[in-house]
Amino acid sequence: HDPHHQIEADLQDKGLSHNAVGLLGGTVLGISSVAPAYALTATIGILVAEAGAKMPVVIIAGFLPMFFAAYAYRELNKVAPDCGTSFTWTTKAFGPHIGWLGGWAAVLATVIVLSNLTGVAVQFFYQFLGEVMSNDDVGALWETKWINVITCLIFLAIACWVSYRGITTTERVQYVLVGFQLAVLAVFAVLALAKSGDSATGVPFSWDWFSPSGLTLSAFIAGLSGSIFAFWGWDTALTVNEESKEAEKTPGRAALLCVLSILLTYLIVAIATEMYAGTGTEGLGLGNEEISDNVFGALAEPVMGSPLDLFLFLAVLASSAASLTTTFLPASRTMLAMGTYGAFPKKFATVHPEHRTPSY
């Protein structure tokens, strides 16, 4: 391609599986990529450390740019439904150089996230086994580097195989994983609310949690960055637009439904968690640095009791595994588009003749 020439990347048949994903399927794929159970256990402590009791307003603040971005993606998708999404759209708007940078940034970010998600899945996998077997040594196996690395590679291989098998297989797996984790989060929230009055560190609900007044700018920005991280992955529905029913409409609507569903889930669970645990720095308080990196790990047994607490560990594991599988979708389809338009080697434009997925 002439690097000085505007690439006219109109909707074209790349050989993908057409009309496979509907509105519900696209929404589920987006939610699974966000991984609400994993994101909550990893970020609630960070948000409380930065924003204290104002955690709900920071979550809403993180939602706003995601919502506007999803709305903009919906409009761009109407004009040019293309699995390259931001790569294709920035190329059309600003030229091949900016598009190339945008495509590579998306691919590199995904590689980093995939390795991180795998590590989290492995950690909760062994912690779950340790709880089931009542064996602390098994629960700590993830801390042994060679065991961690081998298990990570196995998890990556399984997730890659599911994604490679086709969008329909991936969608069916996600219905189970997403449904399970959302159901467990709902049970956790209900029990946390019911027990908050008897909790030693619990606090009553306050509408002041939704007001930004009293937050310093530095605390707000730090909390906002954590909140935005928690919404990462909502755009997965757009990257399968050429594999969706009514490609011009369905993916955009699915992205909007995804961010709205995630916001509702985060607010319900965050408020219930804050009411039960409070924001103190001792014991189960969410400001306690010893539990901030894995809030659910500390609250599972006190809130849900045994053996229900095992389901919360399993939900975070399912969340990480679900996100791991769907995170392959955006990267592989971005590289497919980049291969099609010459920004990647042409080999990356290869589509499997049976599974209709970017096979290379």
Disulfide bonds with the S-S distance in Angstrom:
none
